[in-house]
Amino acid sequence: MISTEVKKAAEYVRERIGEQKRLAIVLGSGLGGLADALQDTISIPYTEIPGFPISGVASHAGALLAGHIDGAPLLLLAGRAHYYEHGNARAMAVPIQTLKELGVETLILTNAAGSLRKDVPPGAASLITDHINFSGLNPLIGAEGNERFVDLGNAYDLELRDRIRAAAKASDAVLHEGVYVWFSGPSFETPAEIRATRVLGGDLVGMSTVPEVILARHQGLRVGGVSLVTNYGAGMESEVLSHAMTMEVAAQGAENMMKLFRAIIADLNTNPL
């Protein structure tokens, strides 16, 4: 059942953006370049949309953007709310449910992440093939009905993953891939946690995305994920980890990410899933 809050949010956004969009992308830290490339942009601050969260992270704009990139229509969520900001794993529930109401069928999530592999250096892009919910938190706790028992066997849509790989090849973008592990944050992981995560099969670590994947699959959306690597995990190198470093390195990988996402958007516009 769709809540009154989501209905109000969808009605408000629909009145502003007009045409239906099938594709939406959530922009993580340092990935604002995609928003800059948007044409015919309609920007709606989260503060104006009923039920939308306010992000407290400096690098997150906190706005829903509608427009076109190379003629392809899409929605961008420029910024997200994280569990560590409010202690609420459902922080992105209303935005994702609103996307569903607006006709979105495919959601691609991006984030800044730490790499657990020396061959995936800072500045690299990595396709998320699966995740490990190290935090143990779940945004569907408290939800009602059998729909809450979401099958995550294909959490990161198989066909969409193949299409992202093909877009990387077609655009000459460098794309690695691996398993993303969610820690609640906001503190970075300890060296011992990084060692444990590598044993569990993790390739990337971060503080977002997993709750959104679960919420999106609950809504029946097809989901893809791409991380921009901004650092090695704690203990793998001598540098002190910080959000400032995340932003600096993210800027270095922006050109590769832009090539990749222009190709992804063009492909999904021409041949929708």
Secondary structure, 3 states (H helix, E strand, C coil): CCCHHHHHHHHHHHHHHCCCCCEEEEECCCCCHHHHHCEEEEEEEHHHCCCCCCCCCCCCCCEEEEEEECCEEEEEEECCCCHHHHCCCCCCHHHHHHHHHCCCCEEEEEEEEEECCCCCCCCCEEEEEEEECCCCCCCCCCCCCHHHCCCCCCCCCHHHHHHHHHHHHHHCCCEEEEEEEECCCCCCCCHHHHHHHHHHCCCEEECCCHHHHHHHHHCCCEEEEEEEEEEECCCCCCCCCCHHHHHHHHHHCHHHHHHHHHHHHHHHHHCCC
